[in-house]
Amino acid sequence: MFVRLYTGPDGHSHFEELDPASLEKDTGITFGSYPANHFYDWHTAPDPIYYINLSGSFEYQIEDGTIMRFGPGDVILVEDTKGTGHTSRTIGDGPRTFAIIRQSRAGP
């Protein structure tokens, strides 16, 4: 659930449920989800990103066979934009939801 808490013209606080797509337009944050057992084969990140896992669990595997698992609240700075990359898999019985924030790049 995405909720806005704001002060209305009446001077009182109010709640408003938001569509995650509207947040993406306003803030540059991307929200998404993958179903249980989702597997994403070898890939790289399109740009350096902060990947914030909101719910559910998943794992990344890198080429040497190392697997690292992540759960709700974990934040991963993903910078493997070249090379072999990694795989990702949703683990557990439910989906996972996440937010992605692109890392700003310095320079021209």
Biopython code that builds the backbone (N, CA, C, O; Angstrom):
import numpy as np
from Bio.PDB.StructureBuilder import StructureBuilder

atoms = [
    (1, "MET", "N", (0.851, -1.166, 0.000)),
    (1, "MET", "CA", (0.000, 0.000, 0.000)),
    (1, "MET", "C", (0.900, 1.234, 0.000)),
    (1, "MET", "O", (1.892, 1.284, 0.728)),
    (2, "PHE", "N", (0.560, 2.209, -0.802)),
    (2, "PHE", "CA", (1.274, 3.480, -0.860)),
    (2, "PHE", "C", (0.287, 4.561, -0.459)),
    (2, "PHE", "O", (-0.771, 4.709, -1.070)),
    (3, "VAL", "N", (0.640, 5.311, 0.566)),
    (3, "VAL", "CA", (-0.277, 6.288, 1.136)),
    (3, "VAL", "C", (0.414, 7.639, 1.285)),
    (3, "VAL", "O", (1.583, 7.723, 1.660)),
    (4, "ARG", "N", (-0.324, 8.668, 0.989)),
    (4, "ARG", "CA", (0.131, 10.050, 1.207)),
    (4, "ARG", "C", (-0.563, 10.566, 2.456)),
    (4, "ARG", "O", (-1.776, 10.417, 2.601)),
    (5, "LEU", "N", (0.198, 11.171, 3.356)),
    (5, "LEU", "CA", (-0.344, 11.844, 4.532)),
    (5, "LEU", "C", (-0.051, 13.318, 4.341)),
    (5, "LEU", "O", (1.112, 13.714, 4.272)),
    (6, "TYR", "N", (-1.091, 14.136, 4.255)),
    (6, "TYR", "CA", (-0.901, 15.539, 3.904)),
    (6, "TYR", "C", (-1.875, 16.430, 4.674)),
    (6, "TYR", "O", (-2.851, 15.957, 5.256)),
    (7, "THR", "N", (-1.584, 17.727, 4.660)),
    (7, "THR", "CA", (-2.469, 18.723, 5.251)),
    (7, "THR", "C", (-3.371, 19.272, 4.163)),
    (7, "THR", "O", (-2.895, 19.764, 3.139)),
    (8, "GLY", "N", (-4.675, 19.189, 4.387)),
    (8, "GLY", "CA", (-5.648, 19.682, 3.417)),
    (8, "GLY", "C", (-5.916, 21.164, 3.595)),
    (8, "GLY", "O", (-5.433, 21.784, 4.542)),
    (9, "PRO", "N", (-6.700, 21.735, 2.665)),
    (9, "PRO", "CA", (-7.049, 23.153, 2.747)),
    (9, "PRO", "C", (-7.787, 23.489, 4.045)),
    (9, "PRO", "O", (-7.831, 24.646, 4.464)),
    (10, "ASP", "N", (-8.369, 22.459, 4.677)),
    (10, "ASP", "CA", (-9.100, 22.677, 5.928)),
    (10, "ASP", "C", (-8.176, 22.747, 7.143)),
    (10, "ASP", "O", (-8.635, 22.958, 8.266)),
    (11, "GLY", "N", (-6.843, 22.565, 6.909)),
    (11, "GLY", "CA", (-5.891, 22.620, 8.011)),
    (11, "GLY", "C", (-5.748, 21.318, 8.779)),
    (11, "GLY", "O", (-5.000, 21.252, 9.753)),
    (12, "HIS", "N", (-6.466, 20.271, 8.347)),
    (12, "HIS", "CA", (-6.406, 18.971, 9.019)),
    (12, "HIS", "C", (-5.598, 17.982, 8.192)),
    (12, "HIS", "O", (-5.456, 18.133, 6.978)),
    (13, "SER", "N", (-5.074, 16.970, 8.867)),
    (13, "SER", "CA", (-4.331, 15.914, 8.174)),
    (13, "SER", "C", (-5.295, 14.943, 7.518)),
    (13, "SER", "O", (-6.375, 14.663, 8.039)),
    (14, "HIS", "N", (-4.881, 14.432, 6.354)),
    (14, "HIS", "CA", (-5.698, 13.498, 5.584)),
    (14, "HIS", "C", (-4.813, 12.396, 5.011)),
    (14, "HIS", "O", (-3.609, 12.583, 4.836)),
    (15, "PHE", "N", (-5.420, 11.248, 4.723)),
    (15, "PHE", "CA", (-4.754, 10.154, 4.029)),
    (15, "PHE", "C", (-5.279, 10.085, 2.608)),
    (15, "PHE", "O", (-6.452, 10.354, 2.352)),
    (16, "GLU", "N", (-4.394, 9.720, 1.683)),
    (16, "GLU", "CA", (-4.790, 9.481, 0.301)),
    (16, "GLU", "C", (-3.992, 8.290, -0.204)),
    (16, "GLU", "O", (-2.762, 8.306, -0.170)),
    (17, "GLU", "N", (-4.686, 7.256, -0.672)),
    (17, "GLU", "CA", (-3.984, 6.112, -1.252)),
    (17, "GLU", "C", (-3.485, 6.498, -2.636)),
    (17, "GLU", "O", (-4.219, 7.095, -3.424)),
    (18, "LEU", "N", (-2.226, 6.153, -2.930)),
    (18, "LEU", "CA", (-1.598, 6.536, -4.187)),
    (18, "LEU", "C", (-1.347, 5.333, -5.071)),
    (18, "LEU", "O", (-1.156, 4.217, -4.589)),
    (19, "ASP", "N", (-1.348, 5.572, -6.348)),
    (19, "ASP", "CA", (-0.951, 4.578, -7.336)),
    (19, "ASP", "C", (0.569, 4.624, -7.433)),
    (19, "ASP", "O", (1.119, 5.697, -7.679)),
    (20, "PRO", "N", (1.283, 3.492, -7.249)),
    (20, "PRO", "CA", (2.745, 3.518, -7.337)),
    (20, "PRO", "C", (3.269, 4.124, -8.631)),
    (20, "PRO", "O", (4.351, 4.712, -8.631)),
    (21, "ALA", "N", (2.542, 4.002, -9.726)),
    (21, "ALA", "CA", (2.986, 4.577, -11.002)),
    (21, "ALA", "C", (3.103, 6.099, -10.897)),
    (21, "ALA", "O", (3.978, 6.695, -11.526)),
    (22, "SER", "N", (2.227, 6.735, -10.105)),
    (22, "SER", "CA", (2.312, 8.194, -9.957)),
    (22, "SER", "C", (3.575, 8.577, -9.195)),
    (22, "SER", "O", (4.153, 9.632, -9.456)),
    (23, "LEU", "N", (4.007, 7.750, -8.271)),
    (23, "LEU", "CA", (5.239, 8.035, -7.541)),
    (23, "LEU", "C", (6.439, 7.961, -8.467)),
    (23, "LEU", "O", (7.376, 8.749, -8.336)),
    (24, "GLU", "N", (6.416, 7.024, -9.398)),
    (24, "GLU", "CA", (7.530, 6.891, -10.335)),
    (24, "GLU", "C", (7.700, 8.166, -11.147)),
    (24, "GLU", "O", (8.826, 8.606, -11.376)),
    (25, "LYS", "N", (6.606, 8.761, -11.582)),
    (25, "LYS", "CA", (6.679, 9.979, -12.386)),
    (25, "LYS", "C", (7.190, 11.154, -11.564)),
    (25, "LYS", "O", (7.951, 11.983, -12.065)),
    (26, "ASP", "N", (6.776, 11.227, -10.309)),
    (26, "ASP", "CA", (7.124, 12.362, -9.471)),
    (26, "ASP", "C", (8.510, 12.282, -8.859)),
    (26, "ASP", "O", (9.134, 13.315, -8.616)),
    (27, "THR", "N", (9.006, 11.079, -8.605)),
    (27, "THR", "CA", (10.223, 10.945, -7.809)),
    (27, "THR", "C", (11.380, 10.258, -8.514)),
    (27, "THR", "O", (12.512, 10.351, -8.040)),
    (28, "GLY", "N", (11.145, 9.576, -9.619)),
    (28, "GLY", "CA", (12.216, 8.817, -10.250)),
    (28, "GLY", "C", (12.420, 7.457, -9.627)),
    (28, "GLY", "O", (13.359, 6.748, -9.992)),
    (29, "ILE", "N", (11.562, 7.072, -8.692)),
    (29, "ILE", "CA", (11.625, 5.754, -8.081)),
    (29, "ILE", "C", (10.764, 4.809, -8.902)),
    (29, "ILE", "O", (9.651, 5.159, -9.296)),
    (30, "THR", "N", (11.276, 3.612, -9.161)),
    (30, "THR", "CA", (10.509, 2.594, -9.854)),
    (30, "THR", "C", (10.100, 1.526, -8.858)),
    (30, "THR", "O", (10.938, 1.048, -8.093)),
    (31, "PHE", "N", (8.834, 1.140, -8.848)),
    (31, "PHE", "CA", (8.344, 0.071, -7.996)),
    (31, "PHE", "C", (7.998, -1.129, -8.863)),
    (31, "PHE", "O", (7.552, -0.968, -9.999)),
    (32, "GLY", "N", (8.199, -2.315, -8.340)),
    (32, "GLY", "CA", (7.869, -3.505, -9.105)),
    (32, "GLY", "C", (7.651, -4.697, -8.205)),
    (32, "GLY", "O", (7.826, -4.621, -6.989)),
    (33, "SER", "N", (7.267, -5.798, -8.819)),
    (33, "SER", "CA", (7.108, -7.049, -8.076)),
    (33, "SER", "C", (7.350, -8.219, -9.016)),
    (33, "SER", "O", (7.179, -8.117, -10.231)),
    (34, "TYR", "N", (7.749, -9.321, -8.422)),
    (34, "TYR", "CA", (7.916, -10.587, -9.131)),
    (34, "TYR", "C", (7.153, -11.645, -8.371)),
    (34, "TYR", "O", (7.129, -11.613, -7.141)),
    (35, "PRO", "N", (6.526, -12.586, -9.065)),
    (35, "PRO", "CA", (5.764, -13.630, -8.387)),
    (35, "PRO", "C", (6.682, -14.659, -7.719)),
    (35, "PRO", "O", (7.891, -14.671, -7.954)),
    (36, "ALA", "N", (6.104, -15.504, -6.899)),
    (36, "ALA", "CA", (6.852, -16.610, -6.280)),
    (36, "ALA", "C", (7.516, -17.432, -7.379)),
    (36, "ALA", "O", (6.947, -17.618, -8.454)),
    (37, "ASN", "N", (8.690, -17.910, -7.111)),
    (37, "ASN", "CA", (9.464, -18.776, -8.014)),
    (37, "ASN", "C", (9.915, -18.090, -9.302)),
    (37, "ASN", "O", (10.334, -18.770, -10.239)),
    (38, "HIS", "N", (9.841, -16.777, -9.371)),
    (38, "HIS", "CA", (10.310, -16.079, -10.576)),
    (38, "HIS", "C", (11.825, -16.220, -10.692)),
    (38, "HIS", "O", (12.545, -16.043, -9.709)),
    (39, "PHE", "N", (12.307, -16.538, -11.888)),
    (39, "PHE", "CA", (13.745, -16.654, -12.146)),
    (39, "PHE", "C", (14.099, -15.742, -13.304)),
    (39, "PHE", "O", (13.447, -15.766, -14.348)),
    (40, "TYR", "N", (15.128, -14.944, -13.117)),
    (40, "TYR", "CA", (15.616, -14.037, -14.157)),
    (40, "TYR", "C", (17.034, -14.490, -14.469)),
    (40, "TYR", "O", (17.932, -14.352, -13.638)),
    (41, "ASP", "N", (17.236, -15.029, -15.666)),
    (41, "ASP", "CA", (18.516, -15.608, -16.060)),
    (41, "ASP", "C", (19.595, -14.530, -16.144)),
    (41, "ASP", "O", (19.318, -13.363, -15.867)),
    (42, "TRP", "N", (20.797, -14.895, -16.516)),
    (42, "TRP", "CA", (21.959, -14.012, -16.504)),
    (42, "TRP", "C", (21.650, -12.664, -17.151)),
    (42, "TRP", "O", (21.163, -12.589, -18.279)),
    (43, "HIS", "N", (21.946, -11.609, -16.406)),
    (43, "HIS", "CA", (21.716, -10.250, -16.886)),
    (43, "HIS", "C", (22.595, -9.281, -16.099)),
    (43, "HIS", "O", (23.092, -9.609, -15.022)),
    (44, "THR", "N", (22.775, -8.107, -16.643)),
    (44, "THR", "CA", (23.467, -7.031, -15.947)),
    (44, "THR", "C", (22.464, -5.927, -15.639)),
    (44, "THR", "O", (21.364, -5.899, -16.192)),
    (45, "ALA", "N", (22.851, -5.027, -14.759)),
    (45, "ALA", "CA", (22.020, -3.861, -14.475)),
    (45, "ALA", "C", (22.175, -2.865, -15.625)),
    (45, "ALA", "O", (23.287, -2.689, -16.124)),
    (46, "PRO", "N", (21.104, -2.215, -16.056)),
    (46, "PRO", "CA", (21.214, -1.239, -17.143)),
    (46, "PRO", "C", (22.028, -0.015, -16.734)),
    (46, "PRO", "O", (22.707, 0.590, -17.563)),
    (47, "ASP", "N", (21.959, 0.338, -15.480)),
    (47, "ASP", "CA", (22.686, 1.454, -14.875)),
    (47, "ASP", "C", (22.949, 1.066, -13.427)),
    (47, "ASP", "O", (22.312, 0.139, -12.927)),
    (48, "PRO", "N", (23.865, 1.742, -12.733)),
    (48, "PRO", "CA", (23.977, 1.504, -11.297)),
    (48, "PRO", "C", (22.652, 1.872, -10.614)),
    (48, "PRO", "O", (22.085, 2.935, -10.869)),
    (49, "ILE", "N", (22.176, 0.987, -9.753)),
    (49, "ILE", "CA", (20.900, 1.207, -9.077)),
    (49, "ILE", "C", (20.986, 0.805, -7.614)),
    (49, "ILE", "O", (21.778, -0.058, -7.234)),
    (50, "TYR", "N", (20.155, 1.447, -6.801)),
    (50, "TYR", "CA", (19.896, 0.963, -5.452)),
    (50, "TYR", "C", (18.633, 0.126, -5.549)),
    (50, "TYR", "O", (17.587, 0.615, -5.976)),
    (51, "TYR", "N", (18.730, -1.139, -5.153)),
    (51, "TYR", "CA", (17.605, -2.061, -5.174)),
    (51, "TYR", "C", (17.160, -2.231, -3.730)),
    (51, "TYR", "O", (17.924, -2.727, -2.902)),
    (52, "ILE", "N", (15.938, -1.827, -3.417)),
    (52, "ILE", "CA", (15.418, -1.888, -2.053)),
    (52, "ILE", "C", (14.322, -2.947, -2.014)),
    (52, "ILE", "O", (13.264, -2.785, -2.621)),
    (53, "ASN", "N", (14.587, -4.025, -1.298)),
    (53, "ASN", "CA", (13.612, -5.102, -1.200)),
    (53, "ASN", "C", (12.577, -4.742, -0.136)),
    (53, "ASN", "O", (12.926, -4.553, 1.029)),
    (54, "LEU", "N", (11.314, -4.646, -0.528)),
    (54, "LEU", "CA", (10.248, -4.227, 0.382)),
    (54, "LEU", "C", (9.555, -5.402, 1.046)),
    (54, "LEU", "O", (9.227, -5.331, 2.230)),
    (55, "SER", "N", (9.324, -6.489, 0.307)),
    (55, "SER", "CA", (8.684, -7.670, 0.889)),
    (55, "SER", "C", (9.104, -8.900, 0.103)),
    (55, "SER", "O", (9.510, -8.807, -1.055)),
    (56, "GLY", "N", (9.001, -10.042, 0.744)),
    (56, "GLY", "CA", (9.421, -11.288, 0.117)),
    (56, "GLY", "C", (10.932, -11.441, 0.175)),
    (56, "GLY", "O", (11.642, -10.564, 0.669)),
    (57, "SER", "N", (11.410, -12.565, -0.335)),
    (57, "SER", "CA", (12.840, -12.864, -0.314)),
    (57, "SER", "C", (13.310, -13.275, -1.692)),
    (57, "SER", "O", (12.534, -13.779, -2.503)),
    (58, "PHE", "N", (14.599, -13.053, -1.950)),
    (58, "PHE", "CA", (15.167, -13.436, -3.230)),
    (58, "PHE", "C", (16.654, -13.669, -3.064)),
    (58, "PHE", "O", (17.235, -13.379, -2.018)),
    (59, "GLU", "N", (17.258, -14.199, -4.112)),
    (59, "GLU", "CA", (18.699, -14.420, -4.092)),
    (59, "GLU", "C", (19.309, -13.985, -5.408)),
    (59, "GLU", "O", (18.686, -14.074, -6.466)),
    (60, "TYR", "N", (20.542, -13.512, -5.318)),
    (60, "TYR", "CA", (21.375, -13.246, -6.488)),
    (60, "TYR", "C", (22.453, -14.324, -6.530)),
    (60, "TYR", "O", (22.978, -14.736, -5.496)),
    (61, "GLN", "N", (22.771, -14.770, -7.733)),
    (61, "GLN", "CA", (23.912, -15.667, -7.922)),
    (61, "GLN", "C", (24.859, -15.024, -8.912)),
    (61, "GLN", "O", (24.432, -14.481, -9.931)),
    (62, "ILE", "N", (26.170, -15.088, -8.605)),
    (62, "ILE", "CA", (27.175, -14.565, -9.521)),
    (62, "ILE", "C", (27.920, -15.723, -10.164)),
    (62, "ILE", "O", (27.754, -16.873, -9.758)),
    (63, "GLU", "N", (28.739, -15.425, -11.163)),
    (63, "GLU", "CA", (29.352, -16.441, -12.022)),
    (63, "GLU", "C", (30.166, -17.486, -11.272)),
    (63, "GLU", "O", (30.203, -18.641, -11.696)),
    (64, "ASP", "N", (30.822, -17.119, -10.167)),
    (64, "ASP", "CA", (31.638, -18.101, -9.442)),
    (64, "ASP", "C", (30.807, -19.057, -8.601)),
    (64, "ASP", "O", (31.362, -19.900, -7.895)),
    (65, "GLY", "N", (29.468, -18.938, -8.667)),
    (65, "GLY", "CA", (28.574, -19.833, -7.935)),
    (65, "GLY", "C", (28.121, -19.290, -6.588)),
    (65, "GLY", "O", (27.267, -19.896, -5.941)),
    (66, "THR", "N", (28.669, -18.174, -6.155)),
    (66, "THR", "CA", (28.273, -17.578, -4.880)),
    (66, "THR", "C", (26.828, -17.105, -4.967)),
    (66, "THR", "O", (26.429, -16.442, -5.924)),
    (67, "ILE", "N", (26.053, -17.461, -3.945)),
    (67, "ILE", "CA", (24.651, -17.045, -3.848)),
    (67, "ILE", "C", (24.492, -16.229, -2.573)),
    (67, "ILE", "O", (24.979, -16.619, -1.512)),
    (68, "MET", "N", (23.813, -15.104, -2.684)),
    (68, "MET", "CA", (23.521, -14.272, -1.526)),
    (68, "MET", "C", (22.021, -14.053, -1.468)),
    (68, "MET", "O", (21.394, -13.721, -2.474)),
    (69, "ARG", "N", (21.444, -14.241, -0.278)),
    (69, "ARG", "CA", (19.998, -14.090, -0.092)),
    (69, "ARG", "C", (19.678, -12.771, 0.592)),
    (69, "ARG", "O", (20.441, -12.262, 1.413)),
    (70, "PHE", "N", (18.499, -12.230, 0.216)),
    (70, "PHE", "CA", (18.060, -10.941, 0.729)),
    (70, "PHE", "C", (16.598, -11.026, 1.143)),
    (70, "PHE", "O", (15.824, -11.796, 0.575)),
    (71, "GLY", "N", (16.227, -10.225, 2.138)),
    (71, "GLY", "CA", (14.855, -10.199, 2.628)),
    (71, "GLY", "C", (14.335, -8.778, 2.729)),
    (71, "GLY", "O", (14.987, -7.838, 2.275)),
    (72, "PRO", "N", (13.160, -8.620, 3.326)),
    (72, "PRO", "CA", (12.547, -7.301, 3.459)),
    (72, "PRO", "C", (13.478, -6.320, 4.169)),
    (72, "PRO", "O", (14.065, -6.638, 5.204)),
    (73, "GLY", "N", (13.603, -5.119, 3.595)),
    (73, "GLY", "CA", (14.429, -4.077, 4.184)),
    (73, "GLY", "C", (15.860, -4.061, 3.684)),
    (73, "GLY", "O", (16.580, -3.092, 3.923)),
    (74, "ASP", "N", (16.291, -5.106, 2.999)),
    (74, "ASP", "CA", (17.660, -5.125, 2.482)),
    (74, "ASP", "C", (17.800, -4.176, 1.305)),
    (74, "ASP", "O", (16.894, -4.051, 0.481)),
    (75, "VAL", "N", (18.955, -3.505, 1.236)),
    (75, "VAL", "CA", (19.263, -2.581, 0.157)),
    (75, "VAL", "C", (20.556, -3.052, -0.500)),
    (75, "VAL", "O", (21.543, -3.310, 0.189)),
    (76, "ILE", "N", (20.557, -3.164, -1.813)),
    (76, "ILE", "CA", (21.710, -3.640, -2.557)),
    (76, "ILE", "C", (22.072, -2.569, -3.588)),
    (76, "ILE", "O", (21.214, -2.123, -4.349)),
    (77, "LEU", "N", (23.330, -2.161, -3.611)),
    (77, "LEU", "CA", (23.814, -1.273, -4.660)),
    (77, "LEU", "C", (24.297, -2.170, -5.787)),
    (77, "LEU", "O", (25.321, -2.840, -5.655)),
    (78, "VAL", "N", (23.571, -2.186, -6.887)),
    (78, "VAL", "CA", (23.864, -3.072, -8.018)),
    (78, "VAL", "C", (24.620, -2.263, -9.068)),
    (78, "VAL", "O", (24.080, -1.326, -9.656)),
    (79, "GLU", "N", (25.880, -2.641, -9.293)),
    (79, "GLU", "CA", (26.724, -1.896, -10.223)),
    (79, "GLU", "C", (27.355, -2.785, -11.295)),
    (79, "GLU", "O", (28.269, -2.344, -11.992)),
    (80, "ASP", "N", (26.892, -4.011, -11.439)),
    (80, "ASP", "CA", (27.480, -4.887, -12.473)),
    (80, "ASP", "C", (26.808, -4.612, -13.820)),
    (80, "ASP", "O", (25.968, -5.385, -14.281)),
    (81, "THR", "N", (27.194, -3.502, -14.433)),
    (81, "THR", "CA", (26.585, -3.060, -15.686)),
    (81, "THR", "C", (27.265, -3.658, -16.913)),
    (81, "THR", "O", (26.807, -3.448, -18.036)),
    (82, "LYS", "N", (28.343, -4.395, -16.714)),
    (82, "LYS", "CA", (29.072, -5.042, -17.818)),
    (82, "LYS", "C", (29.435, -6.454, -17.394)),
    (82, "LYS", "O", (29.346, -6.804, -16.217)),
    (83, "GLY", "N", (29.843, -7.258, -18.361)),
    (83, "GLY", "CA", (30.301, -8.607, -18.048)),
    (83, "GLY", "C", (29.171, -9.608, -17.985)),
    (83, "GLY", "O", (28.113, -9.417, -18.585)),
    (84, "THR", "N", (29.411, -10.684, -17.244)),
    (84, "THR", "CA", (28.460, -11.789, -17.151)),
    (84, "THR", "C", (27.199, -11.425, -16.401)),
    (84, "THR", "O", (26.107, -11.866, -16.761)),
    (85, "GLY", "N", (27.341, -10.620, -15.356)),
    (85, "GLY", "CA", (26.183, -10.230, -14.564)),
    (85, "GLY", "C", (25.822, -11.244, -13.504)),
    (85, "GLY", "O", (26.695, -11.873, -12.905)),
    (86, "HIS", "N", (24.542, -11.399, -13.277)),
    (86, "HIS", "CA", (24.042, -12.239, -12.189)),
    (86, "HIS", "C", (22.677, -12.809, -12.572)),
    (86, "HIS", "O", (22.055, -12.360, -13.535)),
    (87, "THR", "N", (22.222, -13.795, -11.814)),
    (87, "THR", "CA", (20.847, -14.272, -11.930)),
    (87, "THR", "C", (20.109, -13.832, -10.671)),
    (87, "THR", "O", (20.735, -13.508, -9.661)),
    (88, "SER", "N", (18.795, -13.820, -10.730)),
    (88, "SER", "CA", (18.004, -13.550, -9.528)),
    (88, "SER", "C", (16.821, -14.514, -9.504)),
    (88, "SER", "O", (16.284, -14.905, -10.540)),
    (89, "ARG", "N", (16.438, -14.880, -8.283)),
    (89, "ARG", "CA", (15.338, -15.835, -8.099)),
    (89, "ARG", "C", (14.545, -15.428, -6.862)),
    (89, "ARG", "O", (15.109, -15.180, -5.796)),
    (90, "THR", "N", (13.213, -15.364, -7.028)),
    (90, "THR", "CA", (12.340, -15.153, -5.885)),
    (90, "THR", "C", (12.276, -16.463, -5.112)),
    (90, "THR", "O", (12.050, -17.520, -5.702)),
    (91, "ILE", "N", (12.471, -16.403, -3.809)),
    (91, "ILE", "CA", (12.417, -17.617, -2.993)),
    (91, "ILE", "C", (11.278, -17.484, -1.983)),
    (91, "ILE", "O", (10.892, -16.374, -1.615)),
    (92, "GLY", "N", (10.755, -18.601, -1.547)),
    (92, "GLY", "CA", (9.629, -18.605, -0.620)),
    (92, "GLY", "C", (8.318, -18.776, -1.374)),
    (92, "GLY", "O", (8.293, -18.957, -2.591)),
    (93, "ASP", "N", (7.242, -18.714, -0.620)),
    (93, "ASP", "CA", (5.911, -18.995, -1.168)),
    (93, "ASP", "C", (5.220, -17.803, -1.794)),
    (93, "ASP", "O", (4.236, -17.970, -2.516)),
    (94, "GLY", "N", (5.710, -16.607, -1.534)),
    (94, "GLY", "CA", (4.997, -15.430, -2.011)),
    (94, "GLY", "C", (5.824, -14.589, -2.953)),
    (94, "GLY", "O", (6.986, -14.889, -3.227)),
    (95, "PRO", "N", (5.208, -13.531, -3.445)),
    (95, "PRO", "CA", (5.911, -12.620, -4.349)),
    (95, "PRO", "C", (6.879, -11.736, -3.572)),
    (95, "PRO", "O", (6.892, -11.733, -2.341)),
    (96, "ARG", "N", (7.684, -10.993, -4.312)),
    (96, "ARG", "CA", (8.529, -9.972, -3.699)),
    (96, "ARG", "C", (8.210, -8.641, -4.353)),
    (96, "ARG", "O", (7.929, -8.569, -5.549)),
    (97, "THR", "N", (8.258, -7.604, -3.559)),
    (97, "THR", "CA", (8.069, -6.256, -4.082)),
    (97, "THR", "C", (9.331, -5.455, -3.791)),
    (97, "THR", "O", (10.047, -5.722, -2.826)),
    (98, "PHE", "N", (9.585, -4.484, -4.630)),
    (98, "PHE", "CA", (10.836, -3.750, -4.515)),
    (98, "PHE", "C", (10.696, -2.339, -5.067)),
    (98, "PHE", "O", (9.748, -2.012, -5.780)),
    (99, "ALA", "N", (11.677, -1.518, -4.709)),
    (99, "ALA", "CA", (11.822, -0.181, -5.267)),
    (99, "ALA", "C", (13.232, -0.085, -5.833)),
    (99, "ALA", "O", (14.180, -0.636, -5.272)),
    (100, "ILE", "N", (13.356, 0.618, -6.945)),
    (100, "ILE", "CA", (14.658, 0.833, -7.572)),
    (100, "ILE", "C", (14.881, 2.335, -7.686)),
    (100, "ILE", "O", (14.012, 3.074, -8.150)),
    (101, "ILE", "N", (16.059, 2.771, -7.256)),
    (101, "ILE", "CA", (16.459, 4.168, -7.402)),
    (101, "ILE", "C", (17.745, 4.177, -8.206)),
    (101, "ILE", "O", (18.742, 3.579, -7.802)),
    (102, "ARG", "N", (17.723, 4.848, -9.333)),
    (102, "ARG", "CA", (18.924, 4.930, -10.158)),
    (102, "ARG", "C", (19.952, 5.820, -9.480)),
    (102, "ARG", "O", (19.629, 6.896, -8.978)),
    (103, "GLN", "N", (21.193, 5.354, -9.474)),
    (103, "GLN", "CA", (22.281, 6.126, -8.891)),
    (103, "GLN", "C", (22.663, 7.218, -9.871)),
    (103, "GLN", "O", (22.865, 6.957, -11.058)),
    (104, "SER", "N", (22.763, 8.446, -9.371)),
    (104, "SER", "CA", (23.152, 9.523, -10.282)),
    (104, "SER", "C", (24.616, 9.377, -10.628)),
    (104, "SER", "O", (25.439, 8.995, -9.796)),
    (105, "ARG", "N", (24.922, 9.686, -11.867)),
    (105, "ARG", "CA", (26.296, 9.607, -12.352)),
    (105, "ARG", "C", (26.871, 11.003, -12.452)),
    (105, "ARG", "O", (26.233, 11.920, -12.971)),
    (106, "ALA", "N", (28.087, 11.153, -11.949)),
    (106, "ALA", "CA", (28.752, 12.456, -12.029)),
    (106, "ALA", "C", (29.391, 12.604, -13.397)),
    (106, "ALA", "O", (29.689, 11.611, -14.061)),
    (107, "GLY", "N", (29.600, 13.830, -13.813)),
    (107, "GLY", "CA", (30.303, 14.076, -15.064)),
    (107, "GLY", "C", (29.375, 14.395, -16.206)),
    (107, "GLY", "O", (28.156, 14.437, -16.042)),
    (108, "PRO", "N", (29.964, 14.622, -17.377)),
    (108, "PRO", "CA", (29.153, 15.032, -18.532)),
    (108, "PRO", "C", (28.319, 13.900, -19.082)),
    (108, "PRO", "O", (27.586, 14.088, -20.053)),
]
sb = StructureBuilder()
sb.init_structure("model")
sb.init_model(0)
sb.init_chain("A")
sb.init_seg("    ")
for serial, (resi, resn, name, xyz) in enumerate(atoms, 1):
    if name == "N":
        sb.init_residue(resn, " ", resi, " ")
    sb.init_atom(name, np.array(xyz, "f"), 0.0, 1.0, " ", f" {name:<3s}", serial, name[0])
structure = sb.get_structure()
